[in-house]
Amino acid sequence: MKKILTIATHLVVFFTSTYAQSTSSIENTALNRILAAKDSLFFDIALNSCKVQHLPDLFTTDFVFLHDQGLHQQTYAQSSADFFKRIAATCGKVKMRREVANLQSFRLNEITAVQTGVQRFYVDIKPVEESKFTRHWRRERGIWKMADETDYMVNNQPSSDPGNRYVPGLYVPASAELYHTIAKMDSIYFDTYNRCKIAQMDSLTADDIEFYHDRGGFSHSKKELLASIQKNICGKVTRILTPGSMEVYEIPGYGAVQFGYHSFRNVNEPGESHPSKFVTLWRLKNGQWQITRVISLH
């Protein structure tokens, strides 16, 4: 069978739901292509060609598959032998199709890498499962092989009918004045972010700042936050607010909450990141607006 052709450190930086890429971004891009090709080959075998005799070429001998079934059910494990048997028994029996998105790969060291993604499976045209997955790959004799996979069930009854999904109505600000005020503060803050005006950024950031990132975790040190932005963002990453995405709501006696989407452009990479969601709490105290809480979702 033909061979198919640093984990990037999560920068828990203010308001960014993308990664500030290290100098190994080119290496990670190449790794992503290699492992994406192996992902594609695996599912071509499992769902289409059924050439299961080639599966051992893609997996380590100690491979294990872990299926996380959510909060109320236990995770179950399958050995490589059982995993291959299941594929052999089901391949070709049902017309199944898979879609994959957000496929990313990160090198941990010279012989280990992590691959993550989200996937949706269809039987004929009906969606039957949505899940996220994480895999460890191990490099053996120069060839990347899958060492384990954990699938996290997101939805085992997905719907392709938009009528079954909630669609919010058109946003209209209750206070146009407040909306424009927060839009201005957002613009001022991210001008400091994009232009490395750290002293002004300091004045716009509350001392009790709390930052929540769905990948990087929780941060509550203003000093470390500003230092991280100065070191990893200044001159390297630019933030772009997604037009028409911002919503602002008053919090009486406190200030306002801002919702929206934004993307990021890394000077070392072409284009910009896919828009991601953020939530910001602004506090008005002694006539000064400051950011106090942030939730950044990848």
C-alpha positions in Angstrom: 0.0 0.0 0.0 1.4 3.4 -0.9 2.4 5.7 1.9 0.2 8.6 2.3 1.2 11.7 2.2 4.6 21.9 18.4 1.3 21.2 19.4 0.9 25.0 18.8 0.8 26.3 22.3 -2.7 27.6 23.3 -2.2 31.3 24.0 -4.8 32.2 26.5 -4.9 35.7 25.2 -7.6 38.3 25.6 -10.5 38.0 23.3 -8.9 35.7 20.7 -10.4 32.4 19.8 -7.7 31.5 17.3 -4.1 30.6 17.9 -1.2 32.9 17.9 0.9 30.6 15.7 4.5 29.7 16.6 7.3 29.6 14.1 6.4 25.9 13.5 3.1 26.9 11.8 4.5 25.7 8.4 5.4 22.3 10.0 1.9 22.0 11.6 0.3 22.8 8.2 2.2 20.0 6.6 1.4 17.7 9.4 -2.3 18.6 9.1 -2.2 17.6 5.4 -0.6 14.3 6.1 -3.1 13.3 8.9 -6.1 14.7 7.0 -5.2 12.4 4.1 -5.0 9.4 6.5 -8.4 10.4 7.9 -9.8 10.5 4.4 -8.3 7.1 3.5 -9.6 5.5 6.7 -13.2 6.5 6.1 -13.0 5.6 2.4 -12.1 2.1 3.5 -14.7 2.0 6.3 -17.6 3.4 4.3 -16.8 2.8 0.6 -14.1 0.4 -0.6 -14.3 -2.0 2.4 -10.6 -2.9 1.9 -10.3 -3.6 5.6 -7.1 -5.6 5.0 -5.4 -2.2 4.7 -6.6 -0.9 8.1 -3.6 -2.2 10.1 -1.4 0.1 7.9 -3.1 3.1 9.5 -3.2 2.0 13.1 -0.7 1.1 15.8 -1.0 -2.5 17.1 -2.1 -1.2 20.6 -4.7 1.1 19.1 -7.8 1.7 21.3 -11.1 3.4 20.4 -13.0 5.2 23.2 -16.6 6.2 22.7 -17.8 8.9 25.2 -21.6 8.5 25.4 -22.2 11.6 27.4 -23.0 12.5 31.0 -25.4 9.7 31.9 -23.7 6.7 30.1 -20.4 5.1 30.5 -17.6 5.4 28.0 -16.8 2.1 26.3 -13.5 1.0 24.8 -12.7 -1.2 21.8 -9.4 -2.9 21.0 -8.1 -2.6 17.4 -9.1 -6.2 16.7 -12.7 -5.5 17.8 -12.7 -2.2 16.0 -11.6 -3.7 12.7 -14.2 -6.5 13.0 -17.0 -4.0 13.5 -15.9 -2.1 10.4 -15.7 -5.4 8.4 -19.2 -6.4 9.6 -20.9 -3.2 8.7 -19.0 -1.9 5.7 -21.2 -2.0 2.6 -24.3 -3.0 4.6 -25.7 0.5 5.0 -25.2 3.5 2.7 -23.4 5.9 5.0 -21.7 9.2 4.4 -19.5 11.3 6.6 -18.7 15.0 6.7 -15.8 16.4 8.6 -15.0 20.0 9.7 -12.4 21.9 11.7 -9.8 19.2 11.2 -6.6 20.3 13.0 -3.3 18.6 13.9 -0.8 19.6 16.5 2.7 18.0 17.0 3.5 17.2 20.6 7.0 15.9 20.0 9.0 14.1 17.3 6.9 11.0 17.5 3.5 12.1 18.8 0.7 14.3 17.4 -2.9 15.2 18.2 -5.7 15.5 15.7 -9.1 17.0 16.5 -12.2 17.6 14.5 -16.0 17.5 14.3 -18.0 15.1 12.1 -21.5 14.3 11.0 -22.7 10.9 9.7 -25.6 10.3 7.4 -27.5 7.2 6.4 -28.7 7.9 2.9 -29.6 11.6 3.3 -30.7 11.4 7.0 -28.2 12.7 9.6 -27.8 10.2 12.4 -24.9 11.4 14.5 -22.9 14.5 15.3 -19.7 14.1 17.3 -16.3 15.6 18.1 -13.2 13.5 18.2 -9.6 13.6 19.4 -6.9 11.3 18.2 -3.3 10.6 19.1 -1.0 9.7 16.3 2.4 8.0 16.8 5.3 8.1 14.3 6.7 4.6 13.8 9.6 4.1 11.4 8.8 7.5 9.8 5.1 6.7 9.3 2.2 8.3 11.3 -0.2 5.7 12.7 -3.3 6.3 14.8 -2.7 5.2 18.4 -6.1 6.0 20.0 -9.3 7.9 19.3 -11.9 9.3 21.6 -15.3 10.3 20.2 -17.5 12.7 22.1 -21.2 12.5 21.3 -22.7 15.9 20.5 -26.1 14.8 19.2 -27.3 11.3 18.3 -30.6 12.7 16.9 -29.4 15.6 14.6 -31.9 17.2 12.3 -31.3 18.4 8.8 -34.6 20.3 8.8 -33.9 24.0 9.6 -37.5 24.3 10.8 -36.6 22.2 13.8 -33.9 24.6 14.9 -34.4 27.8 16.8 -33.7 30.9 14.7 -33.6 34.2 16.6 -35.5 37.2 15.3 -33.7 40.3 13.9 -31.8 42.1 16.6 -32.9 45.7 17.3 -31.0 47.5 20.0 -33.2 48.8 22.8 -31.0 51.8 23.1 -29.3 53.1 20.0 -27.1 55.4 22.2 -25.8 52.5 24.3 -25.2 50.4 21.2 -23.1 53.0 19.6 -21.2 53.7 22.8 -20.2 50.0 23.2 -19.4 49.8 19.5 -17.1 52.8 20.0 -15.5 51.2 23.1 -15.0 47.9 21.2 -13.3 49.9 18.4 -11.0 51.8 20.8 -10.1 48.6 22.7 -9.2 46.6 19.6 -7.3 49.6 18.2 -5.0 49.2 21.2 -5.0 45.4 20.5 -4.1 45.8 16.9 -1.6 48.6 17.4 0.1 47.4 20.6 -1.0 50.4 22.7 -0.5 48.4 25.9 -0.8 51.4 28.3 -4.2 52.4 26.9 -5.3 48.7 26.9 -4.4 48.6 30.6 -6.7 51.5 31.3 -9.6 49.8 29.4 -9.1 46.5 31.3 -10.5 46.1 34.8 -8.1 44.9 37.6 -10.5 42.1 38.4 -10.7 40.9 34.7 -11.8 37.3 34.2 -11.2 35.6 30.8 -12.8 32.3 29.8 -11.7 30.5 26.7 -13.3 27.2 25.6 -9.8 25.8 24.7 -7.3 27.8 26.8 -9.2 27.7 30.0 -9.6 30.4 32.7 -7.4 33.4 33.3 -7.8 36.1 35.9 -4.4 37.9 36.1 -4.5 41.3 34.3 -0.7 41.5 34.5 -0.2 38.1 32.8 -2.9 38.9 30.3 -1.3 42.1 29.1 2.1 40.6 29.1 0.9 37.7 27.0 -0.7 40.1 24.5 2.4 42.2 24.3 4.6 39.1 23.7 2.4 37.0 21.4 0.0 39.3 19.7 1.6 42.7 19.2 2.6 43.1 15.5 1.5 39.5 14.8 -2.3 39.2 15.0 -5.1 41.6 13.9 -8.7 41.3 15.1 -11.6 41.9 12.7 -15.2 42.4 14.0 -17.6 40.5 11.8 -20.0 43.1 10.3 -23.5 43.0 11.5 -22.8 40.5 14.3 -22.7 42.7 17.3 -25.6 42.9 19.9 -25.6 45.1 23.0 -27.9 44.8 26.1 -27.9 47.1 29.1 -27.3 45.7 32.6 -28.8 48.3 34.8 -26.6 49.6 37.6 -23.5 47.9 36.1 -23.0 48.6 32.4 -23.6 46.4 29.4 -23.1 43.0 27.8 -21.9 42.7 24.3 -22.3 39.7 22.0 -20.7 39.2 18.6 -18.4 37.4 16.2 -14.9 38.2 15.2 -12.0 36.8 13.2 -8.2 37.1 13.4 -5.5 37.6 10.8 -2.0 36.3 11.5 0.7 38.1 9.6 2.5 34.8 9.0 -0.5 33.1 7.4 -2.8 33.9 4.4 -6.4 35.0 5.0 -8.1 35.1 8.4 -9.6 32.7 10.8 -13.3 31.6 10.7 -15.5 34.0 12.7 -15.9 32.9 16.3 -18.3 34.0 19.0 -17.5 36.2 22.0 -19.3 37.7 25.0 -18.0 40.7 26.8 -19.1 42.4 30.0 -18.5 46.2 30.1 -18.6 48.0 33.5 -19.3 51.7 33.7 -17.7 53.1 36.9 -16.9 56.8 37.6 -17.6 57.7 34.0 -15.1 55.1 32.7 -16.0 52.0 30.7 -13.8 48.9 31.3 -13.9 45.3 30.2 -14.5 43.0 33.3 -15.4 39.6 31.9 -14.9 37.8 28.5 -16.1 34.5 27.2 -14.3 33.5 24.0 -15.6 30.5 22.0 -13.6 28.9 19.3 
